[in-house]
């Protein structure tokens, strides 16, 4: 069949379906390969495109927040068998699992990140679905990946690929712009010491008086020392004598009574 006849036949089918005239399923129609007529999807940034970012988490990994709009445009249906996110560097980005079975089933959340996302706003648990003509999916796709290479600096804009695998084994992809938001580097406190490094300066000990050998005693000094020793001995004897007399008087008074 010539190419222009195929296009005309596809338009006829579209017009008939638009008029609510029942037709055979695409896989049973003769004259046109259903794989060519039923694989058209529109994939664009979602209405919350300002939220698109690749955010660094405290644990060193990166969160992918991808606002997206998906629509089936042609007659027939698209079975979305798989959906993935591909960065412009080698990485295996994991889509967050449905929190429905967890302790906080109403919200999606990344590890070590304070922000949470209402489950109704996230597409992760609604991606494996069947889209008929005019059906849409709009919301956030949340993924978790590794650290981008250092050449991708903070606030740098990159183009990330969103891919969809349909029932025919065809891949439909679209590039979406995202911004990298890295955490600010932590500043380590600087502790200064008043002391310098070891052996940074010589010790300056205080000056000491020179040692002088004692002089030999003279005859006069020896005589003075002997007189002083004699006086000291006499003083000690007098004090002892006073003490003995006082004690004797006290004992006599005690016996008299």
Long-range contacts (C-beta under 8 A, 24 or more apart in sequence): 1-31, 6-31, 6-32, 6-36, 10-37, 13-37, 13-75, 14-74, 14-75, 17-75, 17-133, 25-76, 26-75, 26-76, 26-77, 34-76, 35-168, 35-170, 37-74, 37-75, 37-76, 38-74, 38-75, 38-76, 38-77, 38-78, 39-74, 39-78, 39-166, 39-168, 39-170, 39-172, 40-72, 40-73, 40-74, 41-70, 41-71, 41-72, 41-73, 41-78, 41-131, 41-164, 41-166, 41-172, 42-69, 42-70, 42-71, 42-73, 43-68, 43-69, 43-70, 43-162, 43-164, 43-172, 43-173, 43-174, 44-68, 44-69, 44-174, 45-69, 45-176, 45-177, 46-138, 46-139, 46-140, 47-138, 48-140, 51-140, 52-176, 52-177, 52-178, 52-179, 53-178, 53-179, 53-180, 53-181, 54-87, 54-145, 54-148, 54-158, 54-160, 54-178, 54-179, 54-180, 54-181, 55-110, 55-113, 55-181, 56-147, 56-180, 56-181, 56-182, 56-183, 57-110, 57-111, 57-112, 57-113, 58-112, 58-113, 58-183, 59-111, 59-112, 60-147, 61-111, 61-144, 61-145, 61-146, 61-147, 62-144, 62-145, 62-146, 62-147, 62-148, 62-180, 63-110, 63-113, 63-142, 63-143, 63-144, 64-93, 64-141, 64-142, 64-143, 64-144, 64-145, 64-160, 64-178, 65-140, 65-142, 66-140, 66-141, 66-142, 66-143, 66-160, 66-162, 66-176, 66-178, 67-139, 67-140, 68-123, 68-137, 68-138, 68-139, 68-140, 68-141, 68-162, 68-176, 69-136, 69-137, 69-138, 70-131, 70-136, 70-137, 70-138, 70-164, 71-131, 71-134, 71-135, 71-136, 71-137, 72-131, 72-132, 72-133, 72-134, 72-135, 72-136, 73-133, 74-133, 75-133, 76-132, 76-133, 77-130, 77-131, 77-132, 77-133, 78-130, 78-131, 78-164, 78-166, 78-167, 79-129, 79-130, 79-166, 79-167, 80-127, 80-128, 80-129, 80-130, 80-131, 80-164, 80-165, 80-166, 81-128, 81-165, 81-166, 81-167, 82-128, 82-163, 82-164, 82-165, 83-127, 83-128, 83-141, 83-162, 83-163, 83-164, 83-165, 84-162, 84-163, 85-141, 85-143, 85-145, 85-160, 85-161, 85-162, 85-163, 86-160, 86-161, 86-162, 86-163, 87-145, 87-148, 87-158, 87-160, 88-158, 88-159, 88-160, 89-148, 89-149, 89-152, 91-145, 91-146, 91-148, 92-145, 92-146, 93-143, 93-144, 93-145, 94-143, 94-144, 94-145, 95-124, 95-127, 95-141, 95-142, 95-143, 95-144, 96-122, 96-124, 96-142, 96-143, 96-144, 97-124, 98-124, 98-125, 100-125, 108-142, 110-142, 110-144, 111-144, 117-142, 148-180, 152-180, 153-180, 153-182, 154-180, 154-181, 154-182, 155-179, 155-180, 155-181, 156-180
